[in-house]
Amino acid sequence: MKRLHVHVSVDNLAKSIDFYSAMFATAPTVSKADYAKWMLEDPRMNFAISQRGVEAGLNHLGIQVESADELAEMHHRLQELASNLTEETGAACCYAKSDKYWVNDPQGIAWETFHTLDTIPVFGSHQEASPTASDCCIPMAKLDNASPCCVPTGKSKTTGVCC
C-alpha cells in the first residue's frame, strides 16, 4: 500500500513540531535536531519537516511504497509520464537509506517515489558538523549561486548519495 509523502522546510523546528503534533494529535515518529517525521495512518501519510538552511515552504512531495515490486511499478508509470526521471539507489537521506526515483511535475514541483530500506544515524551521506543547505536530499541542479537547492534535472543518475 502506498503512502503520500510531504516534506516541508521550516524556519523554527520546535515551533513547527508543536504545531504539527497538535494538528495530527500525536508526537513525531522520528525527532532529530534538524528533522521530524510523522508516519500517519489517518490520513495515510509520511509527513516530514526539516530546518536545514533551505527557504521555508514546500520542499517536495512523494509516494512511499512498501516493496521493491511497488517501486518497480511506480518506476514504469513515471517513465511513461516524464523524461526527466532521476534514479537513486541506496540513497542516504533524511535518516534513512532508500531506493528512489525523482521527477518534476509540469509546475516544477519535485516528486519523490521511494522504498525505504533501513534507518541511518545521519541526515545524509554528506553530513557535516552542523546541518547546511548542502544536505538537501533532492537531486540538485544549481539554478543560480543564491539558490542552494532546486529540483531534479533528470540528467544524472546517482548512486548511494543524497546530493
Secondary structure, DSSP 8 states (H G I E B T S, - for coil): --EEEEEEE-S-HHHHHHHHHHHHTS--SEE-SSEEEEEEETTEEEEEEE-SSS-SEEEEEEEEESSHHHHHHHHHHHHHH-S--EEEEEEEETTEEEEEEEEE-TT--EEEEEEEEEE-SSSBTT--SS--GGG--S----SSTT-S-----SS--EES---
